[in-house]
Every structure is written in C-alpha cells, then in structure tokens.
C-alpha cells in the first residue's frame, strides 16, 4: 500500500512507433519522448510531483496512490515478468520497481 511517505511503483519504458513511453503503473502516469532515458526521467519528475500533490490532499476516500492499473499495461507487465519466454508486442527498453 503506497502512502505519500513511502511506497513503490512499477514502471515500464517501451517504444511504440517512433515514440518512447514511460509508464508508472500504480499511478496511471505516462510520459513520452524521442529518447527512452528522457521519458523515464520525465516520469520520475511527474511521479514526484504527483506524490507531493497527494500529500497535500487530506481525507480522500480513495487513495490516488493506489490506482487500478490500466489493463494494457498490466498485460505488458505480466509478459515481461513471465517465467516462460513470451514476445512483447513492443520494444521494451527497461522495466522495474522504484521507490516513491
């Protein structure tokens, strides 16, 4: 369970066409760029701002830090973490789990 003080989120950086996308799955944040590292850098900046904003909202009934992941990205995450080799529909630069 993510809180403004601690937590983690899964991220994927992939290319679709000529554009690289960086996705924070638990926050439903997507950044894009012509460069995969820049997309990831922008994603980390967006996540930082998002968490800081959530910290300012008190008494929310639903935590915006623990959203339901978009099914398309959840499927891609499952493919990337599958113990058996499965071809991804996208070119993936990196994926992993980062701390909030």
matplotlib code that plots the C-alpha trace (Angstrom):
import matplotlib.pyplot as plt

x = [0.0, 1.5, 1.5, 2.9, 5.8, 6.7, 5.8, 6.8, 5.5, 6.2, 7.4, 7.9, 9.7, 8.7, 8.6, 5.5, 6.4, 8.9, 7.9, 9.2, 6.7, 7.5, 4.6, 4.1, 1.5, 0.1, -0.3, -1.5, 1.0, 2.5, 5.3, 6.6, 9.8, 12.1, 14.6, 13.9, 16.1, 14.4, 11.0, 12.0, 13.5, 10.2, 8.2, 10.2, 9.6, 5.9, 5.7, 7.5, 5.0, 2.0, 3.1, 3.7, 0.2, -1.4, 0.3, -1.5, -4.9, -6.3, -9.2, -9.6, -11.8, -9.9, -6.1, -4.8, -1.5, -3.0, -5.0, -6.2, -3.6, -4.7, -5.3, -3.0, 0.0, -0.8, -0.8, 2.6, 4.0, 2.8, 4.5, 7.8, 7.7, 6.6, 8.9, 8.5, 9.8, 7.0, 7.5, 6.4, 4.3, 6.6, 10.3, 11.0, 14.0, 13.6, 11.2, 11.3, 10.1, 11.1, 10.6, 8.3]
y = [0.0, 3.3, 6.4, 9.9, 8.9, 5.5, 3.0, 1.7, 1.6, -0.5, 1.2, 0.2, 2.1, 0.9, 2.1, 2.3, 3.6, 6.4, 7.4, 6.1, 5.9, 5.6, 4.4, 4.3, 1.5, 2.2, 5.9, 5.7, 8.3, 8.2, 10.3, 10.3, 11.3, 10.5, 9.1, 6.3, 7.8, 11.2, 9.5, 7.8, 11.0, 12.9, 10.1, 10.3, 14.0, 13.5, 10.9, 13.2, 16.0, 13.6, 12.2, 15.7, 16.8, 13.7, 14.5, 17.9, 16.2, 15.2, 12.9, 11.4, 8.3, 6.8, 6.8, 8.2, 6.5, 3.0, 3.1, 0.2, -0.3, 0.1, -3.5, -2.9, -2.0, -4.8, -7.3, -5.9, -6.2, -9.8, -10.6, -9.0, -10.9, -14.3, -17.2, -18.5, -16.6, -14.5, -11.9, -8.4, -6.5, -3.5, -2.9, -2.6, -0.5, -1.2, -2.1, -2.5, -1.3, 2.1, 3.5, 6.5]
z = [0.0, -1.1, 1.1, 0.5, 2.9, 1.4, -1.2, -4.6, -8.2, -11.2, -14.4, -18.0, -20.7, -24.2, -27.8, -30.0, -33.4, -33.1, -29.6, -26.3, -23.4, -19.7, -17.6, -13.8, -13.4, -10.0, -10.7, -14.3, -15.3, -18.8, -20.2, -23.8, -25.5, -28.5, -26.0, -23.5, -20.8, -21.1, -20.9, -17.7, -16.3, -17.0, -15.5, -12.2, -12.2, -12.8, -10.0, -7.6, -8.2, -8.1, -4.7, -3.3, -4.5, -3.0, 0.3, 0.4, -0.1, 3.3, 4.0, 0.5, 0.5, -2.4, -2.4, -5.7, -4.9, -5.3, -8.5, -10.6, -13.4, -17.0, -18.3, -21.4, -19.1, -16.7, -19.5, -20.7, -17.1, -17.0, -20.3, -19.1, -15.8, -17.2, -16.3, -19.9, -22.9, -24.4, -27.1, -26.1, -28.6, -28.0, -27.9, -24.2, -23.0, -19.3, -16.6, -12.8, -9.5, -8.0, -4.5, -4.0]

ax = plt.figure().add_subplot(projection="3d")
ax.plot(x, y, z, "-o")
ax.set_aspect("equal")
plt.show()
